[in-house]
Amino acid sequence: MFVFLSCNPHDNKPTTKLKIKEIIPDTITRDVPKWMDEDTFFQRKANEIKQLLGLPMLEKGSSEMQIRIWAPYDIKEDSGQVIVFTNKNLDWSANFYYYKDPPENFQLRTTFGKRTESKNPVSGWKIFIDSFLATGIESLPDYHELLPNYYLPMDSYAITVEIGTPNKYRVYQYAALEFNKEVRTAAMLMKALYLIMKEFDQPIPYI
């Protein structure tokens, strides 16, 4: 599991300050849950995983619209995936990044493994992207805004969504989706994920 997806982000006290805001241009509007804006072990490791995957920081803005979905991939192998949808010059593409998430006490740079692939939706981009965006994936709230009306077990997997444009950055998370199917916005995210699973023959466990 990508550690950025922890359900208990406040369990790890900050030891150093990332000062992410200092490197964000003033022209970028940030929509980031307060708990994700804190300097934690999870956030630092998340940033390192992005670097190792070769993914630029959407927090700085993106020259083209990009939607990233961080999710588990093969639970038995403790691996994760990042599904990246990019709209460049009105053309959409999908790239899938897979990585091995090593135990916390291992050196990340010496144990990190990755692979990538590109795919196209079975129904074609027009049909898929219209249905995908219609789920509201660009504007869903973070699940913390739904507490206490959101069931959160002690330990669970989660989905994190990042959205970057030239002038805006959004990020939100939904933990324990499989236990919150009756929550309207959780169901909307699940609909988007089911579309990905169907159109790209892509496994996304625990939803």
QUIFEN-V330654 format. One line per field, one symbol per residue. phi: phi as a letter, one per 30 degrees, with the letter a starting at -180 (. if undefined). psi: psi as a letter, one per 30 degrees, with the letter a starting at -180 (. if undefined). Layout:
phi->???
psi->???
//
This chain:
phi->.ddecddbdddcddcbcdheddcceddcdcbbeedddcdbeddddedddedddicdddedjbdbdbccbcadbcddchcbbbcccbcchiccbbbcccbccdeddcdedccdbaabacbbdedjdddddddddddiedbddddddcdccbdbddbadbccccbbbebbbbaabbchedcbdddeddddddddddddeddchcdbdib
psi->kkffgkfifgfjkkflkeheffgkkffkkkikkefffljleeeeeeeeeeeffgkljffflkflkkkkjklldjefghllljjjkkjjhgkklkkkkklkjllfgljefffkkllllklkkefleeeeeeeefffgffgklkffffkghkkjleklllkkkkkklfgkkkklkjlhefghffkeeeeeeeeeeeeeeefghkkjlh.
//
